[in-house]
Amino acid sequence: MSNLEKYTNVFVESFGITKEQTEDLKYTGIPEWDSVGHMTLMAMLEDTFEIMMETEDIIEFSSFEKGKTILAKYGIEL
C-alpha cells in the first residue's frame, strides 16, 4: 500500500467517509472533522506514519491537501 493510500485511508477510517470525499476536504467541512475529530485524525496519522508532529503543524493541518505538505516535512512522500 502506498503512502497516499495509507493517508487517504486514515481520513476514511477517522471520519467514516468515502475516498472520493477526501479530495477537497477541509477542517469543519464535515461535522465529523471538528476539534475532537481533528485530534483523532492527528493521532491516527502519527501512528500510521510513525511520526510525532509539532503542535504548529497540528494546528495548521486544515485540509486534506495541506496535510500532504505538512507530512512532507517529516519525510513522508505522498
Contacts in CASP RR format, 6 or more apart in sequence:
PFRMAT RR
TARGET T0000
AUTHOR 0000-0000-0000
METHOD contacts of the structure
MODEL  1
MSNLEKYTNVFVESFGITKEQTEDLKYTGIPEWDSVGHMTLMAMLEDTFE
IMMETEDIIEFSSFEKGKTILAKYGIEL
1 9 0 8 1.000
3 49 0 8 1.000
3 76 0 8 1.000
3 77 0 8 1.000
3 78 0 8 1.000
4 78 0 8 1.000
6 48 0 8 1.000
6 49 0 8 1.000
7 45 0 8 1.000
7 48 0 8 1.000
7 68 0 8 1.000
7 71 0 8 1.000
7 76 0 8 1.000
7 78 0 8 1.000
8 19 0 8 1.000
8 22 0 8 1.000
10 41 0 8 1.000
10 44 0 8 1.000
10 45 0 8 1.000
10 48 0 8 1.000
11 17 0 8 1.000
11 22 0 8 1.000
11 25 0 8 1.000
11 41 0 8 1.000
11 64 0 8 1.000
12 18 0 8 1.000
12 19 0 8 1.000
12 22 0 8 1.000
13 44 0 8 1.000
14 32 0 8 1.000
14 37 0 8 1.000
14 40 0 8 1.000
14 41 0 8 1.000
14 44 0 8 1.000
15 30 0 8 1.000
15 32 0 8 1.000
15 33 0 8 1.000
15 37 0 8 1.000
15 41 0 8 1.000
16 32 0 8 1.000
17 25 0 8 1.000
17 30 0 8 1.000
17 32 0 8 1.000
21 30 0 8 1.000
22 64 0 8 1.000
23 64 0 8 1.000
24 63 0 8 1.000
24 64 0 8 1.000
25 33 0 8 1.000
25 63 0 8 1.000
25 64 0 8 1.000
26 33 0 8 1.000
26 62 0 8 1.000
26 63 0 8 1.000
26 64 0 8 1.000
27 33 0 8 1.000
27 38 0 8 1.000
27 61 0 8 1.000
27 62 0 8 1.000
27 63 0 8 1.000
28 34 0 8 1.000
33 41 0 8 1.000
38 58 0 8 1.000
38 61 0 8 1.000
41 61 0 8 1.000
42 53 0 8 1.000
42 58 0 8 1.000
42 61 0 8 1.000
45 51 0 8 1.000
45 53 0 8 1.000
45 71 0 8 1.000
46 52 0 8 1.000
46 53 0 8 1.000
49 71 0 8 1.000
49 74 0 8 1.000
49 76 0 8 1.000
51 71 0 8 1.000
51 74 0 8 1.000
51 76 0 8 1.000
53 61 0 8 1.000
53 70 0 8 1.000
53 74 0 8 1.000
57 70 0 8 1.000
57 73 0 8 1.000
60 66 0 8 1.000
60 70 0 8 1.000
61 67 0 8 1.000
61 70 0 8 1.000
68 78 0 8 1.000
71 78 0 8 1.000
72 78 0 8 1.000
END
